[in-house]
Amino acid sequence: MSRRRYVARGVPGGYRVWDNHGRRWWGYFYELCPDDLLVELNGRGDRAWITELMKRYRALKR
């Protein structure tokens, strides 16, 4: 089993997406864990769906 490229890491107050390949943060700060977004980033990578998921997770609050 290979390492995932994108993983959610807990930061104070929420989550950020870490890019293991580029060794940097990717995207925005999310208050809730972006599970669907991570599955899409590590899977097919449909840009339109990723954009939609990013908007959805940014809007979600605790």
C-alpha positions in Angstrom: 0.0 0.0 0.0 1.4 3.3 -1.0 1.4 6.5 1.0 -1.4 8.9 0.2 -0.4 12.2 -1.4 -2.9 14.4 0.4 -3.7 14.0 4.1 -5.7 16.1 6.6 -3.6 17.3 9.5 -5.0 18.8 12.7 -4.0 22.3 13.4 -5.3 24.6 16.2 -9.0 25.1 15.5 -9.5 22.7 12.6 -7.7 21.0 9.7 -5.4 21.7 6.8 -4.6 19.5 3.8 -0.9 18.5 3.6 0.7 17.5 0.3 3.2 14.8 1.0 4.7 15.0 -2.5 5.2 18.8 -2.5 5.8 18.9 1.2 3.6 21.9 1.7 0.1 22.9 2.8 -2.6 22.7 0.1 -5.8 24.7 0.0 -7.5 26.4 2.8 -8.1 26.0 6.5 -11.2 23.9 7.3 -13.0 23.7 10.6 -14.4 20.2 9.8 -12.3 17.3 8.5 -12.6 17.3 4.6 -13.0 13.6 4.1 -14.7 13.7 0.7 -12.2 16.2 -0.6 -9.3 14.0 0.4 -10.8 11.0 -1.3 -11.3 13.0 -4.5 -7.7 14.4 -4.3 -6.2 11.0 -3.8 -8.5 9.4 -6.4 -9.8 10.7 -9.8 -8.9 14.3 -9.3 -11.9 15.9 -11.1 -11.2 19.6 -10.9 -14.8 20.7 -11.0 -15.8 18.4 -8.2 -12.7 19.4 -6.1 -13.7 23.1 -6.5 -17.3 22.3 -5.4 -16.0 20.3 -2.4 -13.6 23.1 -1.4 -16.5 25.6 -1.4 -18.7 23.3 0.6 -16.1 22.6 3.3 -15.1 26.2 3.6 -18.7 27.1 4.3 -19.2 24.5 7.0 -18.8 25.6 10.6 -18.7 23.6 13.8 
